Amino acid sequence: MSVCQTCGACCASFRVDFHPVELAGGAFAWGQGVPVEMTVPVTPAIVRLCGTDASPPRCVALAGEVGVAVSCSIYDVRPSPCREFDVEHAACNRARQRCGLAELPRS
């Protein structure tokens, strides 16, 4: 199990905005694309994953308990912000801190 599968802090800390072309049927979608019903429109050029603008945030696609065992229910079709985020980003440790988890050592 990867560190991400026992964490999930990023999915419970940040807003996830992306262009509608990544939605299901979109020109730049991976696989079938992000399900439209899991998003809310923000502007004509931005959609947001549901739950990520809640207080506290929690992505609708996040399954499991943060810090214990988590998974993404749309992992294969997740949007670009999720694909680009990794444990090397300083934001990873900020998210972990927000969720009460220990920082990861930097390589």
C-alpha positions as CSV (number, residue, x, y, z in Angstrom):
1,M,0.0,0.0,0.0
2,S,1.4,3.4,-1.0
3,V,1.7,6.3,1.4
4,C,-1.1,8.0,-0.5
5,Q,-3.4,5.1,0.1
6,T,-3.0,5.5,3.8
7,C,-3.2,9.3,3.7
8,G,-5.8,11.1,1.6
9,A,-5.1,14.4,3.2
10,C,-4.8,16.3,-0.2
11,C,-8.4,15.1,-1.0
12,A,-9.6,16.5,2.3
13,S,-7.7,19.8,2.2
14,F,-7.8,21.4,-1.2
15,R,-10.3,22.7,-3.8
16,V,-10.0,20.8,-7.1
17,D,-10.7,23.0,-10.1
18,F,-10.2,22.0,-13.7
19,H,-11.3,22.7,-17.3
20,P,-14.5,21.1,-18.5
21,V,-12.7,19.4,-21.3
22,E,-11.7,16.8,-18.7
23,L,-15.3,15.9,-18.0
24,A,-16.8,12.7,-19.4
25,G,-16.8,13.0,-23.2
26,G,-14.4,15.9,-23.1
27,A,-11.6,16.3,-25.6
28,F,-8.9,16.1,-23.0
29,A,-10.4,13.5,-20.7
30,W,-8.5,10.4,-19.5
31,G,-10.6,7.3,-20.3
32,Q,-14.2,8.2,-20.0
33,G,-13.5,11.5,-18.1
34,V,-14.5,12.8,-14.8
35,P,-18.2,12.1,-14.2
36,V,-20.2,15.3,-14.6
37,E,-22.4,14.5,-11.7
38,M,-19.3,14.7,-9.4
39,T,-18.7,18.3,-10.3
40,V,-20.2,21.7,-10.0
41,P,-19.7,24.5,-12.5
42,V,-17.7,27.5,-11.3
43,T,-17.4,29.5,-14.6
44,P,-17.7,28.5,-18.2
45,A,-14.0,27.6,-18.1
46,I,-13.8,25.9,-14.7
47,V,-15.6,23.0,-12.9
48,R,-14.9,21.8,-9.4
49,L,-15.0,18.4,-7.8
50,C,-18.0,18.3,-5.4
51,G,-17.1,18.5,-1.8
52,T,-13.7,20.2,-2.3
53,D,-15.1,23.7,-1.5
54,A,-17.0,22.5,1.6
55,S,-15.8,23.4,5.1
56,P,-14.0,21.2,5.9
57,P,-13.3,20.1,2.3
58,R,-13.6,16.4,1.3
59,C,-13.7,15.3,-2.3
60,V,-16.8,13.3,-3.2
61,A,-14.5,10.7,-4.9
62,L,-12.5,10.0,-1.7
63,A,-13.5,6.7,-0.1
64,G,-12.2,5.6,3.3
65,E,-10.7,7.2,6.4
66,V,-8.1,9.9,6.0
67,G,-4.8,8.8,7.6
68,V,-5.9,5.1,7.8
69,A,-6.9,3.7,4.4
70,V,-8.3,5.7,1.4
71,S,-8.9,5.3,-2.3
72,C,-10.2,7.4,-5.1
73,S,-13.4,6.1,-6.7
74,I,-12.5,7.8,-10.0
75,Y,-8.7,7.2,-9.9
76,D,-8.4,6.1,-13.6
77,V,-10.3,9.2,-14.8
78,R,-9.2,11.8,-12.2
79,P,-8.6,15.3,-13.4
80,S,-5.2,16.9,-14.1
81,P,-4.8,18.7,-10.7
82,C,-5.0,15.3,-9.0
83,R,-2.6,13.7,-11.5
84,E,-0.1,16.4,-11.0
85,F,-0.1,16.4,-7.2
86,D,2.4,14.2,-5.5
87,V,4.2,13.7,-2.2
88,E,7.1,15.9,-3.3
89,H,4.9,19.0,-3.3
90,A,5.2,21.1,-0.2
91,A,1.4,21.3,-0.3
92,C,1.4,17.5,0.6
93,N,2.9,18.2,4.0
94,R,0.6,21.2,4.5
95,A,-2.4,18.9,3.8
96,R,-1.1,16.2,6.1
97,Q,-0.6,18.9,8.9
98,R,-4.2,20.1,8.4
99,C,-5.4,16.5,8.9
100,G,-3.2,15.9,12.0
101,L,-0.8,13.6,10.2
102,A,3.0,13.6,10.5
103,E,5.0,15.3,7.8
104,L,6.7,13.0,5.2
105,P,10.5,13.2,5.1
106,R,11.9,15.0,2.0
107,S,14.2,13.2,-0.3
